[in-house]
Amino acid sequence: QVQLVESGGGLVQAGGSLRLSCAASSFYSTFTIDAIGWYRQAPGKQRELVAWIESGQTTKYGDSVKGRFSMNRDNAKNTVYLQMNSLKSEDTAVYYCKCRFGADFWGQGTQVTVSS
């Protein structure tokens, strides 16, 4: 079992920036996550990929965020960060952290609202 706790969401004006954090913890004293990243879901829409990285591979970004969002991972802290720049109203959504450690695990989500 892995627990994911997201933080950093909030209200921001269009053109602004936010940084989300996702901290992973587990019953196991040491564990290595196979893959981790972010998804988002806007009202009335399907959940979509924001950023995803698997061990030994480069980060994959959703088309709508390429060039504006970047994800960094701190393996020592089992934490992943999502830096969101040049935010647009269409980025408004609940952002979910997801990881793969055998099975897939999801965080509870954090709301990001971009006002135009």
N, C-alpha and C positions, 0 to 999 in steps of 0.2 A: 504494500500500500504506500502511496505517495500523496502527500497533501501539498496543495499549491495555494499560495496566498498572494493575490494581486493587490497592488496599491498604486496611487499616483493619478487616478482618474479625476475628472472635474470639469468645470466649465471654462472655456477659453474662447477668445474671439478668433474669427477667421484670420489666417495668416500667422497665428501664434504657434507656440510649441508646448508640448507636454512630454514627460517621460514616465512611462509605466515600469513598474518592477514586478517581478514574479519570483517568489522565494519557494523553493521546494524543500520539503522535509519528509523524513521517513522513519519508521520504526528501526530500520537498519542504521547502525552507526556510520557506516560508509556505504555509499551507493553511487553508481554512475548511471546517469540518465542516458538512454539511447538516443533520444530526440526530444526537442522542446521548441515551443514557439507560441505564436499568438494567432487567434482567430477573432472575428468580430461578427456581431449580428445586429443589424438595424431593424427597427420596427417593421414588420410585414415582409421581411426579407430573409433569405436563407443565411445560415452561418457561412462565412467565407474566410479564406486564408489571408492572413496579413503577413506573417513571416514564420519560417520554419527552418530548423537546422537539424541535420542528423549527423551522428559521429563520423568524422572524416570527410564531410561534404561541406560545400559552401551554402550559405543561407539562401533560401528561396523566398522571394517576395511576391505578394499579389500584384497584379498589373496596376491596380489603382493607387498603390502606395510607392511604387518604385521611384527612387530618386528623392523621396520626401521622408521616408521612414528608414530607420536602421536599427538592427537588433545586435546586441552584444551579450555575451555570456561570460559569467564569472564562475568557472567550474569549482573553484575553491569554496565558494559560498553557495553553490547550487542555485544561483540566481541568474535570471535573464532580464535584460532591460530592453525596452522598446522606446527609442527616441523618435518622436513624431514632430516633424517640422512642416511649416507651410500648411497648416491644417485648414481643411475646407468643411463647409457645412455637411457635405456628404460623408465625412468621416465620423459623424455622430453615430454612436453605436455602443453596445455593451462589448467590452473587450475581454476575451477569455484567454487565459493561459492554459496550454495543454502540454503534457509530456508523455513520453512512452518509456515505461520501465516494465518490460514484459507486456503489460496491458496499457491501455491509454487512460490517462487521468486528466481531469479538468478542474480548474479553479472555479470560484463562485462568480467571477466576473466583476468588472469595474466599469462604471458608466463614464463615457467621454461625450461631452456635449460641446459642439462648436457653433457659436452664434455668428450669424452673418451680419 
